[in-house]
């Protein structure tokens, strides 16, 4: 296992270098003036433009720019924004909020989605199966921003059951935004779990376990569910990274002070350093989650070994 983890970590190095280089190129090497609009309606003074170009190494060749950025990144220095703020400080202030929201959404997605999928798969072609299929189709058909506005309007403003905005980013206050953020993925998890349960319930090992006289609850919980969760775990692992990067709409609707709003404001103000830093952190999260998912395979299925 240790050799496998080491090999995977080494494989992540070229992936990290390639993705961060593409991010850097798309942010800093696109046509146009990166400092346009920084000084209001008038053009920025030459002294300001020269200072900014020197700060971000824009007069160097592109590969030299990226090498300097990567060197600073390895030392934990994400650079400065155009207004002189530390990028790492802004990320440290907002990333825990978005991470908390993403984890709440992941728990909601896993608990509700897997439970609905297992019940639907075991009650194949019954009323509960039809109910799960219809409800998941309904969620898939509605964009997340529509779900968020409807939940906020009906349950927050009209019925008064929830707070329409997040006053403080605690776990309790993030449950409703987490449900909205996970609504689309929750439907996919339910359908994926249903398909996997329906397929594996007819497998030989399930029939053998039932023939040995094991209780149906043990057969489902220990044998059937563990083998059926492998594709679901893959989806959940990659979905955490998607939640971190795709929480802009949900955070905007419920006024959550997270990374989504930070990225949105940085894009509007053309703050390339902030956009590059946030996306680099998200790349690291994706890489670590793929490694964790691969390790969970061996936990769920004892036939999988990384020797």
C-alpha angles and dihedrals in degrees: 000000000000092000090049092052091048091049092049091049090053090049089054092061097073090040091053092046093048096047096044090048091053090048091050092049094048092050102040107022100051116113117268139060110297090203098050111133094014091116099042121251095337125074118266117256117259090243091058093047091048092050092049093047089051092048093052096036091237093151091063124084114275095253091050090050091052093045091054091046092049091048091053090045092055088055090052094255111134092178133237131298121237088263092055099256122137110255091210091056093052091047092047090052097049107025096072090056093052091043090053090049091048092050091050089050090048092052091048091047094048099043099043097033097048093042092051091045094050093047091047093047093049093045093048113184092000132119094272091049091053091046092053093047093050095044093047091048088052092052093046091052094055121073116235094244090056091050090049095050093046093050091046094047100043104034098028109035104022105032098024093218095129137025109263090216133033108251094182126008098242123144092255093051092048096054095088095044088045091053090050092047091049097042097097096041091044090062091051092048091051092051093044092050091047093052093046094048092046091052098044097043088075094049122119095246091057092051090047092051091050091047090053088060099250114160113262091238091058092045091053098039100041107025110021100036097047093053093042094052097066097089090039092054089051090054094045093049095054091040093065089064090046090053091052093051098035100048093097095101096043093046090049094051096048096032094241111173096226143123093284094067090042092055092044093053091045091054091049092050093041092238098166096179092058094045092048093048096049094046090048090056090049090052090055090050091051092050094048092047092052089052091049091049092052091051091050089058090071091049094052099039116036090197089071113084130171102208 
